[in-house]
Amino acid sequence: MLFLTVPYAEKDEAKALGARWNPTKRRWYVPDGVATEAFAKWAAQGIDGAASAPAASKGRVDSYTGKLVTGANYIALEHDCNPFEPCPQCTALLSGTEWQKARQQLAAMVGKR
């Protein structure tokens, strides 16, 4: 089974090709046994059901939708470092961001104990 991301305006086209609607997940899908090549532009996952997110992407993946989840305070760092310890390369990147503000608030709460 291949789940699809079909815009509402294109639902009739997907249905004509053989896609079916899953009311529980509220997503269109290609049933087993139907050729999937015609659905390539809507394919959100691989044929085996695995998410097709790039292997190099970092972050959490929502297992229900198979999409990369980026939090409000998430910042992708260009190199591996510990963001809770000073790093000359990341200091400029993190200064003034919502991540830095949240970190300072947490540090203030921990310091009051």
C-alpha positions as CSV (number, residue, x, y, z in Angstrom):
1,M,0.0,0.0,0.0
2,L,1.3,3.4,-1.0
3,F,0.0,6.5,0.8
4,L,-0.4,9.6,-1.3
5,T,-0.4,13.4,-0.7
6,V,-3.1,14.5,-3.1
7,P,-4.3,18.1,-3.2
8,Y,-8.1,18.4,-3.1
9,A,-8.2,19.8,-6.6
10,E,-6.5,16.6,-8.0
11,K,-8.5,14.0,-6.0
12,D,-10.7,13.1,-9.1
13,E,-7.6,12.5,-11.1
14,A,-6.1,10.2,-8.5
15,K,-9.4,8.4,-8.1
16,A,-9.6,7.8,-11.8
17,L,-6.1,6.2,-11.8
18,G,-7.3,3.8,-9.0
19,A,-6.4,5.5,-5.8
20,R,-8.7,4.9,-2.8
21,W,-9.6,7.1,0.2
22,N,-8.7,5.9,3.7
23,P,-11.2,7.7,6.0
24,T,-9.3,6.8,9.2
25,K,-6.0,8.4,8.1
26,R,-7.8,10.9,5.9
27,R,-5.3,10.1,3.1
28,W,-5.5,8.7,-0.4
29,Y,-3.6,5.5,-1.1
30,V,-2.8,3.0,-3.8
31,P,-4.2,-0.4,-3.0
32,D,-1.9,-3.5,-3.2
33,G,-1.7,-4.9,-6.7
34,V,-2.2,-1.6,-8.5
35,A,0.8,-0.2,-10.5
36,T,2.3,2.8,-8.6
37,E,4.1,4.6,-11.5
38,A,1.1,6.8,-12.4
39,F,1.0,8.1,-8.8
40,A,4.7,9.3,-8.6
41,K,3.8,13.0,-8.3
42,W,1.7,12.3,-5.2
43,A,3.9,9.6,-3.6
44,A,4.7,10.7,0.0
45,Q,6.2,7.3,1.0
46,G,8.0,4.5,-0.6
47,I,6.2,1.4,-1.8
48,D,7.2,-0.6,1.3
49,G,5.6,2.1,3.5
50,A,8.9,3.7,4.6
51,A,9.1,7.4,4.6
52,S,10.9,8.8,1.6
53,A,12.6,11.6,3.6
54,P,16.2,12.2,2.5
55,A,18.7,10.1,4.5
56,A,20.8,13.2,5.3
57,S,17.9,15.0,7.0
58,K,18.1,15.5,10.7
59,G,15.3,15.7,13.2
60,R,12.3,13.7,14.3
61,V,9.9,12.1,11.9
62,D,6.2,12.0,12.7
63,S,5.4,8.2,12.2
64,Y,1.8,8.9,11.4
65,T,2.4,11.2,8.4
66,G,6.0,10.3,7.6
67,K,7.0,14.0,7.6
68,L,10.0,15.6,9.2
69,V,9.0,17.4,12.4
70,T,10.7,20.7,13.1
71,G,9.9,22.3,16.4
72,A,9.5,25.9,17.0
73,N,13.0,26.2,18.7
74,Y,14.8,23.7,16.4
75,I,17.9,24.9,14.6
76,A,19.9,22.7,12.3
77,L,23.6,23.0,13.2
78,E,26.1,22.6,10.4
79,H,28.5,20.5,12.5
80,D,28.3,18.2,15.5
81,C,28.7,20.0,18.7
82,N,27.0,20.1,22.1
83,P,24.6,23.2,21.9
84,F,24.6,23.4,25.7
85,E,28.3,24.2,25.8
86,P,30.0,27.2,24.3
87,C,31.0,26.7,20.6
88,P,32.7,29.5,18.7
89,Q,31.1,28.4,15.4
90,C,27.5,28.2,16.8
91,T,27.5,31.3,19.1
92,A,26.8,33.7,16.2
93,L,24.2,31.3,14.8
94,L,22.3,30.9,18.0
95,S,22.5,34.4,19.4
96,G,19.2,36.3,19.3
97,T,17.2,33.2,18.3
98,E,14.1,31.8,20.0
99,W,16.2,28.7,20.9
100,Q,18.7,30.9,22.8
101,K,15.8,32.7,24.6
102,A,14.2,29.3,25.6
103,R,17.6,28.0,26.8
104,Q,18.2,31.1,28.9
105,Q,14.7,30.7,30.5
106,L,15.4,27.1,31.3
107,A,18.8,28.0,32.8
108,A,17.2,30.7,34.9
109,M,14.5,28.2,36.2
110,V,17.2,25.6,37.0
111,G,19.4,28.2,38.8
112,K,16.5,29.2,41.1
113,R,16.2,25.8,42.7
